[in-house]
């Protein structure tokens, strides 16, 4: 994965995207997310896979614009969830602290 992130970061730099407004990049991420939603809802797996990749690319670009390390962001998220406990409720993972005790 490191090699792909480096290649994408270089692609971002080559196109001078790292100097652009991260708010605009965030809108691009949301656009790509909408396309992923449509692909999933229509059971178009090839388009959905492409959509996941597109979202990752937009997030790597966003990190470059903010001066953040993408892998560090992912590591921070993993550290937050690695020991998380909970259970599936109607197909959705609910954190233990958010479960109602009945």
ROSE-616229 format. One line per 10 residues: their letters; for each residue y, x, z of N, C-alpha, C, CB. Coordinates in Angstrom, 1 decimal. Glycine has a CB too. Example, Ala and Ser with C-alpha at 12.3 -4.5 7.8 and 13.67 -1.06 7.14 Angstrom:
! ROSE-616229
as> -5.7,13.2,7.8,-4.5,12.3,7.8,-3.3,13.2,7.8,-4.5,11.3,9.0  -2.2,12.8,7.1,-1.1,13.7,7.1,0.0,12.9,7.9,-0.6,14.1,5.7
This chain:
! ROSE-616229
xxxxxxxxxx> -1.2,0.8,0.0,0.0,0.0,0.0,1.3,0.9,0.0,0.0,-0.9,1.2  1.2,2.0,0.7,2.4,2.9,0.8,2.9,3.3,-0.6,2.1,4.1,1.6  1.9,3.6,-1.5,2.3,4.0,-2.8,3.0,2.9,-3.6,1.1,4.5,-3.6  2.5,1.7,-3.5,3.1,0.6,-4.1,4.5,0.3,-3.6,2.3,-0.7,-4.0  4.7,0.4,-2.3,6.0,0.2,-1.7,7.0,1.2,-2.2,5.9,0.2,-0.1  6.5,2.5,-2.3,7.4,3.6,-2.8,7.7,3.3,-4.2,6.6,4.9,-2.6  6.8,2.9,-5.0,7.1,2.6,-6.5,8.1,1.4,-6.6,5.8,2.2,-7.2  7.9,0.4,-5.8,8.9,-0.7,-5.8,10.3,-0.3,-5.3,8.4,-1.9,-4.9  10.3,0.5,-4.3,11.6,1.1,-3.8,12.3,1.9,-4.9,11.4,1.9,-2.5  11.5,2.7,-5.6,12.1,3.5,-6.7,12.6,2.5,-7.8,11.1,4.4,-7.3
xxxxxxxxxx> 11.8,1.5,-8.1,12.3,0.5,-9.1,13.6,-0.1,-8.7,11.2,-0.6,-9.3  13.7,-0.4,-7.4,15.0,-1.0,-6.9,16.1,0.0,-7.1,14.8,-1.4,-5.4  15.9,1.2,-6.7,16.9,2.2,-6.9,17.3,2.4,-8.3,16.5,3.6,-6.2  16.3,2.5,-9.2,16.6,2.7,-10.6,17.4,1.7,-11.2,15.2,2.8,-11.4  17.4,0.5,-10.7,18.2,-0.6,-11.2,19.4,-0.9,-10.3,17.3,-1.9,-11.2  19.7,0.0,-9.4,20.9,-0.1,-8.5,20.9,-1.4,-7.7,22.1,0.0,-9.4  19.7,-1.9,-7.5,19.7,-3.2,-6.7,19.9,-2.9,-5.2,18.3,-3.8,-6.9  19.6,-1.7,-4.7,19.8,-1.4,-3.3,21.2,-1.4,-2.9,19.2,0.0,-3.1  22.2,-1.5,-3.8,23.6,-1.5,-3.5,24.2,-2.9,-3.5,24.4,-0.6,-4.4  23.3,-3.9,-3.8,23.8,-5.3,-4.0,23.8,-6.1,-2.7,22.9,-6.0,-5.1
xxxxxxxxxx> 24.3,-7.3,-2.8,24.5,-8.1,-1.6,23.2,-8.7,-1.2,25.5,-9.3,-2.0  22.7,-8.4,0.0,21.4,-8.9,0.5,21.4,-10.5,0.6,21.1,-8.4,1.9  22.5,-11.1,0.7,22.5,-12.6,0.7,22.1,-13.2,-0.6,24.0,-13.1,1.1  22.4,-12.5,-1.7,22.0,-12.9,-3.0,20.5,-12.7,-3.1,22.7,-12.2,-4.1  20.0,-11.5,-2.6,18.6,-11.2,-2.6,17.8,-12.2,-1.8,18.3,-9.8,-2.1  18.3,-12.6,-0.7,17.7,-13.7,0.1,17.5,-15.0,-0.7,18.4,-13.9,1.4  18.5,-15.3,-1.5,18.4,-16.5,-2.3,17.3,-16.3,-3.4,19.7,-16.8,-3.0  17.1,-15.1,-3.9,16.1,-14.8,-4.9,14.7,-14.9,-4.2,16.2,-13.4,-5.4  14.6,-14.5,-2.9,13.4,-14.6,-2.2,13.0,-16.1,-2.0,13.5,-13.9,-0.8  14.0,-16.9,-1.7,13.8,-18.3,-1.5,13.3,-19.0,-2.8,15.0,-19.0,-1.0
xxxxxxxxxx> 13.9,-18.6,-3.9,13.6,-19.1,-5.3,12.1,-18.8,-5.5,14.5,-18.5,-6.4  11.7,-17.5,-5.3,10.3,-17.1,-5.5,9.4,-17.9,-4.5,10.1,-15.6,-5.2  9.8,-18.1,-3.3,9.0,-18.9,-2.4,8.8,-20.3,-2.9,9.7,-19.0,-1.0  9.8,-20.9,-3.5,9.7,-22.3,-4.1,8.7,-22.3,-5.2,11.0,-22.7,-4.6  8.7,-21.2,-6.0,7.7,-21.1,-7.1,6.3,-21.0,-6.6,8.0,-19.9,-8.0  6.1,-20.2,-5.5,4.8,-20.1,-4.8,4.4,-21.5,-4.3,4.9,-19.1,-3.7  5.2,-22.2,-3.7,4.9,-23.5,-3.2,4.4,-24.4,-4.3,6.1,-24.2,-2.5  5.1,-24.4,-5.4,4.7,-25.2,-6.6,3.3,-24.8,-7.1,5.7,-25.1,-7.7  3.1,-23.5,-7.2,1.8,-23.0,-7.7,0.7,-23.4,-6.8,1.9,-21.5,-7.8  0.9,-23.3,-5.5,-0.1,-23.7,-4.5,-0.4,-25.2,-4.6,0.3,-23.3,-3.0
xxxxxxxxxx> 0.6,-26.0,-4.6,0.5,-27.4,-4.7,-0.2,-27.9,-6.0,1.8,-28.1,-4.6  -0.1,-27.1,-7.0,-0.7,-27.5,-8.3,-2.0,-26.7,-8.5,0.2,-27.1,-9.5  -2.5,-26.0,-7.5,-3.8,-25.2,-7.5,-3.8,-24.3,-8.7,-4.9,-26.2,-7.6  -2.7,-23.6,-8.9,-2.6,-22.6,-10.0,-2.7,-21.2,-9.3,-1.3,-22.7,-10.8  -3.9,-20.7,-9.1,-4.1,-19.5,-8.3,-3.5,-18.3,-8.9,-5.6,-19.3,-8.2  -3.6,-18.1,-10.2,-3.0,-16.9,-10.9,-1.5,-16.9,-10.7,-3.3,-16.9,-12.4  -0.8,-18.1,-10.8,0.6,-18.1,-10.6,0.9,-17.9,-9.1,1.2,-19.5,-11.0  0.1,-18.4,-8.2,0.3,-18.2,-6.8,0.2,-16.8,-6.4,-0.7,-19.1,-6.0  -0.8,-16.1,-6.9,-0.9,-14.6,-6.6,0.3,-13.9,-7.1,-2.2,-14.1,-7.3  0.8,-14.2,-8.3,2.0,-13.6,-8.8,3.2,-13.9,-7.9,2.2,-14.1,-10.3
xxxxxxxxxx> 3.2,-15.1,-7.4,4.3,-15.5,-6.5,4.3,-14.7,-5.2,4.2,-17.0,-6.2  3.1,-14.5,-4.7,3.1,-13.7,-3.4,3.6,-12.3,-3.7,1.6,-13.6,-2.9  3.2,-11.7,-4.8,3.7,-10.4,-5.2,5.2,-10.4,-5.4,3.0,-9.9,-6.5  5.7,-11.4,-6.1,7.2,-11.5,-6.3,7.9,-11.6,-5.0,7.5,-12.8,-7.2  7.4,-12.3,-4.1,8.1,-12.5,-2.8,8.1,-11.1,-2.1,7.4,-13.5,-1.9  7.0,-10.4,-2.1,6.9,-9.1,-1.5,8.0,-8.2,-2.1,5.5,-8.5,-1.6  8.1,-8.2,-3.4,9.0,-7.3,-4.1,10.5,-7.7,-3.7,8.9,-7.5,-5.7  10.8,-9.0,-3.6,12.1,-9.4,-3.2,12.4,-8.9,-1.8,12.3,-10.9,-3.3  11.4,-9.0,-0.9,11.6,-8.5,0.5,11.8,-7.0,0.6,10.4,-9.0,1.3  11.0,-6.3,-0.2,11.2,-4.8,-0.2,12.7,-4.5,-0.7,10.2,-4.1,-1.2
xxxxxxxxxx> 13.1,-5.2,-1.7,14.5,-5.1,-2.2,15.5,-5.4,-1.1,14.7,-5.9,-3.5  15.3,-6.5,-0.4,16.2,-6.9,0.7,16.2,-5.8,1.7,15.7,-8.2,1.3  15.1,-5.2,2.1,15.0,-4.2,3.1,15.9,-3.0,2.6,13.6,-3.7,3.4  15.7,-2.6,1.3,16.5,-1.5,0.8,18.0,-1.8,0.9,16.1,-1.2,-0.7  18.4,-3.0,0.6,19.8,-3.4,0.7,20.3,-3.3,2.1,20.0,-4.8,0.1  19.5,-3.6,3.1,19.9,-3.6,4.5,19.7,-2.2,5.1,19.1,-4.6,5.3  19.0,-1.3,4.4,18.7,0.0,5.0,17.6,0.0,6.0,20.0,0.6,5.7  16.7,-0.9,5.8,15.5,-1.1,6.6,14.3,-0.5,5.9,15.3,-2.6,7.0  13.3,-0.1,6.7,12.0,0.3,6.2,11.1,-0.9,6.1,11.4,1.5,7.0  10.6,-1.3,5.0,9.8,-2.4,4.8,8.5,-2.3,5.7,9.4,-2.6,3.3
xxxxxxxxxx> 7.8,-1.2,5.6,6.6,-1.1,6.4,6.9,-1.2,7.9,5.9,0.3,6.1  8.0,-0.7,8.4,8.4,-0.8,9.8,8.5,-2.3,10.1,9.7,0.0,10.1  9.2,-3.1,9.2,9.3,-4.5,9.5,8.0,-5.2,9.6,10.1,-5.1,8.3  7.0,-4.8,8.7,5.7,-5.4,8.8,5.0,-5.0,10.0,4.9,-5.0,7.5  5.1,-3.7,10.4,4.5,-3.2,11.6,5.1,-4.0,12.9,4.8,-1.7,11.8  6.4,-4.2,12.9,7.0,-5.0,14.0,6.4,-6.4,14.1,8.5,-5.1,13.8  6.2,-7.0,12.9,5.6,-8.4,12.9,4.2,-8.3,13.4,5.7,-9.0,11.5  3.4,-7.3,12.9,2.0,-7.2,13.4,1.9,-7.0,14.9,1.3,-6.0,12.6  2.8,-6.1,15.4,2.8,-5.8,16.8,3.0,-7.1,17.6,3.8,-4.7,17.2  3.8,-8.0,17.1,4.2,-9.2,17.7,3.0,-10.2,17.7,5.4,-9.9,17.1
xxxxxxxxxx> 2.2,-10.2,16.7,1.1,-11.2,16.6,-0.3,-10.7,16.9,1.1,-11.7,15.2  -0.5,-9.3,17.0,-1.8,-8.8,17.2,-2.6,-9.3,18.3,-1.7,-7.3,17.3  -1.9,-9.6,19.4,-2.6,-10.1,20.6,-2.4,-11.6,20.9,-2.2,-9.3,21.8  -1.8,-12.2,19.9,-1.4,-13.6,20.1,-2.6,-14.5,20.2,-0.5,-14.1,18.9  -2.6,-15.4,21.1,-3.7,-16.4,21.3,-3.2,-17.8,21.0,-4.3,-16.3,22.7  -4.1,-18.6,20.6,-3.7,-20.0,20.3,-4.9,-20.7,19.7,-2.5,-20.1,19.3  -4.7,-21.7,18.9,-5.8,-22.4,18.3,-5.3,-23.2,17.1,-6.6,-23.4,19.2  -6.2,-23.6,16.2,-5.9,-24.4,15.1,-5.7,-25.8,15.5,-6.9,-24.2,13.9  -4.6,-26.4,15.1,-4.4,-27.9,15.3,-4.1,-28.5,14.0,-3.2,-28.1,16.4  -4.9,-29.3,13.5,-4.8,-29.9,12.1,-4.5,-28.9,11.1,-3.6,-30.9,12.2
xxxxxxxxxx> -5.3,-27.7,11.2,-5.2,-26.7,10.2,-4.0,-25.7,10.3,-5.1,-27.3,8.8  -3.2,-25.9,11.4,-2.1,-25.0,11.7,-2.3,-24.2,12.9,-0.7,-25.9,11.8  -2.1,-22.9,12.9,-2.3,-22.1,14.1,-1.1,-22.4,15.0,-2.4,-20.6,13.8  -1.4,-22.8,16.3,-0.3,-23.0,17.3,-0.5,-22.0,18.4,-0.4,-24.5,17.8  0.6,-21.3,18.7,0.6,-20.3,19.7,0.2,-21.0,21.0,2.0,-19.6,19.8  -0.5,-20.2,21.8,-1.0,-20.7,23.1,0.2,-21.3,24.0,-1.6,-19.6,23.9  1.3,-20.6,24.0,2.5,-21.0,24.8,3.0,-22.4,24.3,3.5,-20.0,24.8  2.8,-22.7,23.0,3.3,-23.9,22.5,2.3,-25.1,22.6,3.7,-23.7,21.0  1.1,-24.8,23.0,0.1,-25.9,23.2,0.5,-26.8,24.4,-1.3,-25.3,23.3  0.4,-28.0,24.2,0.6,-29.0,25.3,-0.7,-29.1,26.1,1.1,-30.4,24.8
xx> -0.5,-29.1,27.4,-1.7,-29.3,28.3,-1.7,-30.8,28.6,-1.6,-28.4,29.6  -2.8,-31.4,28.2,-2.9,-32.8,28.3,-4.0,-33.2,29.3,-3.2,-33.5,27.0
